[in-house]
């Protein structure tokens, strides 16, 4: 939000300065000129910010292992996500966030419809450390991959059982030792079908079960349409926490039973 306010103030200042620099003119043109210059200055500053983000990413070495969290980079990523949502005129409605005990680590699971799905909890739950388990393809993205790496986001290759187990064990250690929440999309990929939900990977829930952490079940709505309307029409999306499963509730359940319960909960909520 601080970045957003700074850009608006700089845009307004630049617009006013340029307007007076052009000298006196007809009243109607003076009135019209201010919003035009403000828009131009605003877009230029957004472009400069984007270039700065790209420039910083060039100093991130993806081959260098991350041994501890880089909190400054995590904060920068969240602020940038907030700016993208605001610049894209994406209005976020939140429900049920007060059901989360943010003093303790948790496993956040949700349906996956769009690339901006991780943006919602990260910007809504500012001050709560959350890292997302990502697909390996994210690491290959020019800018996003570098920031995901420096923020300590683990990558899971479901086609490689040994690597997937290593990632799950890493996520368990994060929940236990670093007191950091972990986010995962148990569908494994974005749902581009008409079905409300893809089959869930039961192994995802072993993270919470073995770490003794609660499972926060959330639903993303409208995110699949948001990018199609980005900038031009804007969109309204929502993030709703529909259930929180305590460690005691899942202690005697198998991961398959947990997955079936979460799938039923998510599907029922999505169909509402």
ChimeraX attribute file (.defattr): number of C-alpha atoms within 10 A of each C-alpha:
attribute: neighborCount
match mode: 1-to-1
recipient: residues
	/A:1	14
	/A:2	9
	/A:3	14
	/A:4	17
	/A:5	11
	/A:6	12
	/A:7	20
	/A:8	17
	/A:9	13
	/A:10	16
	/A:11	22
	/A:12	19
	/A:13	14
	/A:14	18
	/A:15	22
	/A:16	16
	/A:17	13
	/A:18	16
	/A:19	20
	/A:20	12
	/A:21	9
	/A:22	10
	/A:23	8
	/A:24	10
	/A:25	12
	/A:26	7
	/A:27	9
	/A:28	8
	/A:29	10
	/A:30	15
	/A:31	12
	/A:32	10
	/A:33	18
	/A:34	19
	/A:35	15
	/A:36	13
	/A:37	19
	/A:38	21
	/A:39	16
	/A:40	14
	/A:41	21
	/A:42	20
	/A:43	15
	/A:44	14
	/A:45	18
	/A:46	18
	/A:47	12
	/A:48	12
	/A:49	15
	/A:50	12
	/A:51	12
	/A:52	11
	/A:53	16
	/A:54	16
	/A:55	12
	/A:56	13
	/A:57	18
	/A:58	13
	/A:59	9
	/A:60	15
	/A:61	13
	/A:62	17
	/A:63	8
	/A:64	9
	/A:65	10
	/A:66	14
	/A:67	8
	/A:68	10
	/A:69	15
	/A:70	13
	/A:71	13
	/A:72	9
	/A:73	16
	/A:74	20
	/A:75	17
	/A:76	15
	/A:77	20
	/A:78	21
	/A:79	19
	/A:80	20
	/A:81	19
	/A:82	22
	/A:83	20
	/A:84	18
	/A:85	23
	/A:86	16
	/A:87	15
	/A:88	18
	/A:89	18
	/A:90	21
	/A:91	14
	/A:92	18
	/A:93	13
	/A:94	16
	/A:95	13
	/A:96	13
	/A:97	17
	/A:98	9
	/A:99	12
	/A:100	18
	/A:101	12
	/A:102	15
	/A:103	9
	/A:104	14
	/A:105	26
	/A:106	29
	/A:107	29
	/A:108	24
	/A:109	23
	/A:110	24
	/A:111	27
	/A:112	26
	/A:113	22
	/A:114	20
	/A:115	12
	/A:116	16
	/A:117	23
	/A:118	20
	/A:119	17
	/A:120	22
	/A:121	21
	/A:122	23
	/A:123	21
	/A:124	16
	/A:125	14
	/A:126	12
	/A:127	10
	/A:128	17
	/A:129	17
	/A:130	23
	/A:131	24
	/A:132	22
	/A:133	22
	/A:134	20
	/A:135	15
	/A:136	14
	/A:137	11
	/A:138	16
	/A:139	19
	/A:140	12
	/A:141	12
	/A:142	12
	/A:143	17
	/A:144	14
	/A:145	20
	/A:146	22
	/A:147	26
	/A:148	23
	/A:149	21
	/A:150	22
	/A:151	23
	/A:152	20
	/A:153	22
	/A:154	21
	/A:155	21
	/A:156	20
	/A:157	17
	/A:158	14
	/A:159	8
	/A:160	9
	/A:161	11
	/A:162	10
	/A:163	14
	/A:164	18
	/A:165	15
	/A:166	15
	/A:167	19
	/A:168	22
	/A:169	15
	/A:170	14
	/A:171	26
	/A:172	22
	/A:173	16
	/A:174	18
	/A:175	22
	/A:176	19
	/A:177	11
	/A:178	14
	/A:179	16
	/A:180	22
	/A:181	22
	/A:182	24
	/A:183	23
	/A:184	19
	/A:185	21
	/A:186	23
	/A:187	19
	/A:188	20
	/A:189	15
	/A:190	16
	/A:191	17
	/A:192	13
	/A:193	9
	/A:194	7
	/A:195	9
	/A:196	16
	/A:197	20
	/A:198	19
	/A:199	12
	/A:200	19
	/A:201	16
	/A:202	17
	/A:203	16
	/A:204	23
	/A:205	24
	/A:206	18
	/A:207	24
	/A:208	28
	/A:209	24
	/A:210	16
	/A:211	20
	/A:212	20
	/A:213	22
	/A:214	23
	/A:215	27
	/A:216	23
	/A:217	20
	/A:218	24
	/A:219	22
	/A:220	24
	/A:221	21
	/A:222	16
	/A:223	22
	/A:224	19
	/A:225	15
	/A:226	23
	/A:227	18
	/A:228	12
	/A:229	14
	/A:230	16
	/A:231	16
	/A:232	10
	/A:233	11
	/A:234	19
	/A:235	20
	/A:236	14
	/A:237	19
	/A:238	16
	/A:239	22
	/A:240	19
	/A:241	21
	/A:242	17
	/A:243	17
	/A:244	19
	/A:245	17
	/A:246	16
	/A:247	17
	/A:248	12
	/A:249	13
	/A:250	19
	/A:251	14
	/A:252	11
	/A:253	12
	/A:254	15
	/A:255	20
	/A:256	16
	/A:257	14
	/A:258	23
	/A:259	21
	/A:260	16
	/A:261	11
	/A:262	24
	/A:263	21
	/A:264	13
	/A:265	16
	/A:266	22
	/A:267	16
	/A:268	11
	/A:269	14
	/A:270	14
	/A:271	9
	/A:272	5
